[in-house]
Amino acid sequence: MVNNLLLLNQFPDVDADKTVGRRHYPIAVGRKKVLKNANDIENLIPFMGKNVLLNILMPLLTAIVIFIG
C-alpha cells in the first residue's frame, strides 16, 4: 500500500524531478504508458488523497481489530 502511495505521488513531480536529474518509475516509463490520465494532475489529486487516507486508516483499523479480538 505504501508503495502505491509513493508511486502515485511521483506523477505531479515528473517535470521538476527531470530538471534535477531524478529518475523514478513515471520518468523512466513515461506518464502516458503508466496511466491513462497521468498528465491530468487535477484528475489524480482526489485519488492521491484517498490513497493517503487508506494508508493511514488500514493499519489503524487492523490494530483496533487485533486489540478487540
N, C-alpha and C positions, 0 to 999 in steps of 0.2 A: 504494500500500500504506500509506503513512504517513497519507494522508487517511482511509482506513478505520480505522486505529488511533485517530486523533484523534476521529473521529465516534463510534466505539463507546465511547470513554472519556468522552464527554459525557453519556451516559444516566444514570449514577448521580448526577450533579451537577445534574440538572434543577431539583429543588426549591430547592437552595441558590442556584443561579445566578439563578433567578427573583426571589428576595428581594433580590438586589443589583443587579437591572436588566440582567443579561447577556441576550443574545439570540443563540442559535445554533440550528442545524437542529432538534434534538429539541424545543426550546422553541417555535420558530416553527410547525412542522408538528404537533407533538404526538406523544407516545410511541406512542399507540395506532395512529396512521396509519403510523408509521415501521417498527415491528417487532411481530410477533405477541406476543412475550414481553417487551416493552420495560419493563413495570412489574415484572417478576420479576428484580430485580437479582441475586439469588443464582444464577439460571439464566444470567445474562450473564457472570458472573465467569470461568468456565472459558474462554469464548470470548475474553474480553479478554486472558487470559494467553497463549492460543495466538496471538492477533494480535500481541502484543508479541514473542513468540518468532519468529514468521515474519518480522517486520520487522527483527529482529536477524540471523537466520540467512541470509536471502536475499542481502543484499549480501555477507556473508562468503563464502558458497558461490560466488557469482558471481566474486568476486575470486580465490578458490582455483582455479576452473576456468580463468580467464583466465591466471593465473600458471603453471599446469601446462601449459596448451595452448599 
